[in-house]
Amino acid sequence: MLPTKIVVIGAGSASFGLHTLAALMRSPRLRESHLALVDRNADALALVGRLAQRLNREWDARMTVTTHTHHAEALEGAGFVVLSIEVPPRERLWRMDYEIPLRYGVRQPYAENGGPGGFAHAARNIGPVMEIVRDMEKLCPDAWLINISRGAIVDEEALVEALREGRIGGACLDVFAEEPLPPESPLWDMPNVIITPHNSWSSPHIEEREIALFLENLRRYVAGEPLLNVVDKQAGY
């Protein structure tokens, strides 16, 4: 692959953002590409920007790294747009998505993926996502949209229409409003669509990261220190 421009929207995410950054930086096929990092949270963006510059040096990726607080500043000339956004404040809203339905007897295993919590999650994110897609049509109509966030935040009917009419170059979709994606979905047969089975969290480095986390938590446990990634057993997540 020739050097290209990749825009990561939601780059300050503590989960998707860091994993995406590492995967892009480690890819020899993306060497010397332009990586544009976008996040509305200026502090998180500054932190991930510094990390990106360090990885760029350490892994000799030879990328051009830029940071932007609004997606419109970064989209022009993009070949790929990675979508990983959440309307803030993320943690408080996630807890509300779970706890409010629970008051009325609706227990959801993971509130953003379905039920009343999933509806609330989608409703607050659809507007910002559609703003991004409309700006893609104007600023980088040949770019591919990569959605590794949640399927319900994208209007799939509008996306299919945009793909058919050539208003965006294509789409790589790891998540969908209904999973598994129904056999009758037109997305299956579209030549400018790549479908993956909700496994964007995985990478060639997932096992080494899991082992590193286990060993760090084992060290903390022996030392009597707080553990990382502790589940709230009362809240259920």
Beta strands, then each sheet from edge to edge (+ up, - down):
strand 1: 5-9
strand 2: 34-38
strand 3: 64-68
strand 4: 80-83
strand 5: 144-147
strand 6: 170-173
strand 7: 193-195
sheet 1: 3+ 2+ 1+ 4+ 5+ 6+ 7+
end
